[in-house]
């Protein structure tokens, strides 16, 4: 007869903490949609949630109005420039008002160039604001998500991704 010994079961109390962590802020705006479900496995790069920033939307609308106004000014300046060039091309260099027409054409060109520059700056500003209205939070690593009304938590062996009200996202690795 062979004797078999069975090890005594044991249990531990405590909390596992990772040694390294990094903190990431939530995208600006209000959480619009949580794209994951409680207990769902997610992969690095998956969208966790989306936000909408109404202040950026208002800024975008103001910049769009500025851009529209600048484009109208640009169109008017272009019409003035074309008219001045036409007048200049029809005049003879010997005419008394020729130098005055040249001056008008230069001023019209300058006004048009300024309007183009302002329109370009407004378009750049508009693009910059537009990409900040809707934002996403992307999973920084693979894991399982825990979602409830107060926080979003992703567990990855020991790493944890948490969101506490008003404090942003914290990623522990």
The 8 nearest C-alpha neighbors of each residue, nearest first, counted from 0:
[[1, 2, 3, 4, 5, 6, 7, 8],
 [2, 0, 3, 4, 5, 6, 7, 8],
 [1, 3, 4, 0, 5, 6, 7, 8],
 [4, 2, 1, 5, 0, 6, 7, 8],
 [5, 3, 6, 2, 7, 1, 8, 0],
 [4, 6, 7, 3, 8, 2, 9, 1],
 [7, 5, 8, 4, 9, 3, 10, 2],
 [6, 8, 5, 9, 4, 10, 3, 11],
 [9, 7, 6, 10, 5, 11, 4, 12],
 [10, 8, 7, 11, 6, 12, 5, 13],
 [11, 9, 12, 8, 7, 13, 6, 14],
 [12, 10, 13, 9, 14, 8, 15, 7],
 [11, 13, 10, 14, 15, 9, 16, 8],
 [14, 12, 11, 15, 16, 10, 17, 157],
 [13, 15, 16, 12, 11, 17, 157, 158],
 [16, 14, 17, 13, 157, 158, 18, 12],
 [17, 15, 14, 18, 157, 158, 171, 19],
 [16, 18, 19, 172, 157, 158, 171, 15],
 [17, 19, 16, 20, 172, 171, 158, 157],
 [20, 18, 172, 17, 171, 21, 158, 16],
 [171, 21, 19, 172, 170, 22, 18, 17],
 [20, 22, 170, 171, 169, 23, 19, 172],
 [23, 21, 169, 170, 168, 24, 20, 171],
 [22, 24, 168, 169, 25, 21, 170, 167],
 [25, 23, 167, 168, 26, 22, 169, 166],
 [24, 26, 167, 168, 27, 23, 136, 162],
 [25, 27, 134, 24, 28, 135, 50, 136],
 [28, 26, 52, 25, 50, 29, 134, 51],
 [29, 27, 52, 51, 50, 26, 30, 53],
 [28, 30, 50, 51, 31, 52, 27, 53],
 [31, 29, 50, 32, 49, 28, 51, 48],
 [30, 32, 50, 49, 51, 29, 33, 48],
 [33, 31, 49, 48, 30, 34, 50, 47],
 [32, 34, 48, 35, 47, 49, 31, 30],
 [33, 35, 48, 47, 32, 46, 36, 49],
 [36, 34, 33, 47, 39, 37, 144, 48],
 [37, 35, 39, 38, 146, 34, 144, 145],
 [36, 38, 145, 146, 39, 144, 35, 147],
 [37, 39, 144, 145, 143, 36, 40, 146],
 [40, 38, 36, 144, 143, 37, 41, 35],
 [41, 39, 143, 142, 144, 38, 42, 141],
 [42, 40, 142, 141, 143, 39, 45, 43],
 [41, 43, 141, 45, 44, 140, 142, 138],
 [42, 44, 140, 141, 138, 139, 45, 41],
 [43, 45, 138, 137, 42, 139, 46, 140],
 [46, 44, 138, 137, 42, 43, 47, 41],
 [45, 47, 137, 48, 136, 138, 135, 34],
 [48, 46, 34, 136, 137, 35, 33, 138],
 [49, 47, 33, 34, 136, 32, 135, 46],
 [48, 50, 135, 32, 31, 134, 30, 136],
 [49, 51, 30, 31, 134, 29, 28, 133],
 [50, 52, 133, 28, 29, 132, 31, 53],
 [51, 53, 28, 132, 55, 54, 27, 29],
 [52, 54, 56, 55, 51, 57, 28, 132],
 [55, 53, 57, 56, 52, 58, 28, 132],
 [54, 56, 58, 57, 53, 52, 132, 59],
 [57, 55, 53, 59, 54, 58, 132, 60],
 [56, 58, 54, 60, 59, 55, 53, 61],
 [59, 57, 55, 61, 56, 60, 62, 54],
 [58, 60, 56, 62, 57, 61, 128, 63],
 [59, 61, 63, 57, 58, 62, 64, 56],
 [62, 60, 64, 58, 63, 59, 65, 57],
 [61, 63, 65, 59, 64, 60, 66, 125],
 [64, 62, 66, 60, 61, 65, 59, 67],
 [63, 65, 67, 61, 62, 66, 68, 60],
 [66, 64, 62, 68, 63, 67, 69, 61],
 [65, 67, 63, 69, 64, 68, 121, 118],
 [68, 66, 64, 70, 69, 65, 63, 71],
 [67, 69, 65, 71, 66, 70, 64, 72],
 [70, 68, 66, 72, 71, 67, 118, 73],
 [71, 69, 73, 67, 72, 68, 66, 74],
 [70, 72, 74, 68, 73, 69, 75, 67],
 [71, 73, 69, 75, 70, 74, 76, 68],
 [74, 72, 70, 114, 76, 71, 75, 111],
 [75, 73, 77, 71, 76, 72, 70, 78],
 [74, 76, 72, 78, 77, 73, 71, 79],
 [77, 75, 111, 73, 79, 74, 78, 80],
 [76, 78, 80, 74, 75, 79, 111, 73],
 [79, 77, 75, 81, 80, 76, 82, 74],
 [80, 78, 76, 82, 77, 81, 107, 83],
 [79, 81, 107, 77, 83, 78, 82, 108],
 [80, 82, 84, 78, 83, 79, 85, 77],
 [81, 83, 85, 79, 80, 84, 78, 86],
 [84, 82, 104, 86, 80, 85, 81, 87],
 [85, 83, 87, 81, 86, 82, 104, 88],
 [84, 86, 82, 88, 87, 83, 81, 89],
 [87, 85, 83, 89, 84, 88, 82, 90],
 [86, 88, 84, 90, 85, 89, 100, 83],
 [89, 87, 85, 86, 90, 84, 91, 83],
 [90, 88, 86, 87, 85, 91, 84, 92],
 [91, 89, 87, 88, 86, 97, 92, 94],
 [90, 92, 93, 94, 89, 97, 88, 87],
 [93, 91, 94, 97, 90, 98, 95, 96],
 [92, 94, 91, 95, 97, 90, 96, 98],
 [95, 93, 91, 97, 92, 96, 90, 98],
 [94, 96, 97, 93, 98, 92, 99, 91],
 [97, 95, 99, 94, 98, 100, 90, 93],
 [98, 96, 100, 99, 94, 95, 92, 101],
 [99, 97, 101, 100, 96, 102, 95, 92],
 [98, 100, 102, 96, 97, 101, 103, 95],
 [101, 99, 103, 97, 98, 102, 87, 104],
 [102, 100, 98, 104, 99, 103, 105, 97],
 [101, 103, 99, 105, 100, 104, 106, 98],
 [104, 102, 100, 106, 101, 105, 107, 99],
 [103, 105, 83, 107, 101, 102, 106, 84],
 [106, 104, 108, 102, 107, 103, 109, 101],
 [107, 105, 109, 103, 108, 104, 110, 102],
 [106, 108, 80, 104, 110, 109, 105, 103],
 [109, 107, 105, 111, 106, 110, 80, 104],
 [108, 110, 106, 112, 111, 107, 105, 113],
 [111, 109, 107, 113, 108, 112, 76, 106],
 [110, 112, 76, 114, 108, 109, 113, 77],
 [111, 113, 109, 115, 114, 110, 108, 116],
 [114, 112, 116, 110, 111, 115, 109, 117],
 [113, 115, 73, 111, 117, 116, 112, 118],
 [116, 114, 118, 112, 113, 117, 119, 111],
 [115, 117, 113, 119, 114, 118, 112, 120],
 [118, 116, 114, 120, 119, 115, 121, 113],
 [117, 119, 121, 115, 120, 116, 69, 66],
 [118, 120, 122, 116, 117, 121, 115, 123],
 [119, 121, 117, 123, 118, 122, 124, 116],
 [122, 120, 124, 118, 123, 119, 66, 125],
 [121, 123, 125, 119, 124, 120, 118, 126],
 [124, 122, 120, 126, 125, 121, 119, 127],
 [123, 125, 121, 127, 122, 126, 120, 128],
 [126, 124, 122, 128, 123, 127, 129, 121],
 [127, 125, 129, 123, 124, 128, 122, 130],
 [126, 128, 124, 125, 129, 130, 123, 131],
 [127, 129, 125, 131, 126, 130, 59, 124],
 [130, 128, 126, 131, 127, 132, 125, 59],
 [129, 131, 128, 132, 127, 126, 133, 134],
 [130, 132, 128, 129, 133, 134, 55, 127],
 [133, 131, 52, 55, 129, 51, 130, 56],
 [134, 132, 51, 50, 131, 52, 130, 49],
 [135, 133, 50, 49, 26, 131, 132, 51],
 [134, 136, 49, 48, 137, 50, 46, 26],
 [135, 137, 48, 47, 46, 49, 26, 138],
 [136, 138, 46, 44, 45, 47, 139, 135],
 [139, 137, 43, 44, 45, 140, 47, 46],
 [138, 140, 43, 137, 44, 141, 170, 42],
 [139, 141, 43, 138, 42, 142, 44, 155],
 [142, 140, 42, 43, 41, 155, 138, 139],
 [143, 141, 155, 41, 40, 154, 153, 42],
 [142, 144, 40, 154, 153, 39, 38, 41],
 [145, 143, 153, 38, 39, 152, 37, 154],
 [144, 146, 37, 152, 38, 153, 151, 143],
 [147, 145, 151, 37, 152, 144, 150, 36],
 [146, 148, 149, 150, 151, 145, 37, 152],
 [147, 149, 150, 146, 151, 164, 163, 162],
 [150, 148, 147, 164, 163, 151, 162, 146],
 [151, 149, 162, 163, 147, 148, 161, 152],
 [150, 152, 146, 162, 161, 145, 147, 153],
 [151, 153, 161, 145, 160, 144, 146, 150],
 [154, 152, 144, 160, 143, 159, 145, 142],
 [153, 155, 159, 143, 142, 158, 156, 144],
 [156, 154, 142, 158, 157, 159, 143, 153],
 [155, 157, 158, 154, 142, 159, 143, 172],
 [158, 156, 155, 17, 159, 154, 16, 15],
 [159, 157, 172, 155, 171, 154, 156, 17],
 [158, 160, 154, 171, 153, 170, 161, 152],
 [159, 161, 170, 153, 152, 169, 171, 168],
 [162, 160, 152, 169, 151, 168, 150, 159],
 [163, 161, 168, 150, 151, 167, 164, 169],
 [162, 164, 166, 150, 165, 167, 161, 149],
 [165, 163, 166, 162, 149, 150, 167, 168],
 [164, 166, 167, 163, 162, 25, 168, 24],
 [165, 167, 163, 164, 162, 168, 24, 25],
 [168, 166, 24, 25, 162, 165, 163, 169],
 [169, 167, 162, 23, 24, 161, 25, 22],
 [168, 170, 22, 161, 160, 23, 171, 162],
 [169, 171, 160, 21, 22, 159, 20, 172],
 [20, 172, 170, 158, 159, 21, 19, 160],
 [171, 158, 20, 19, 17, 170, 159, 157]]
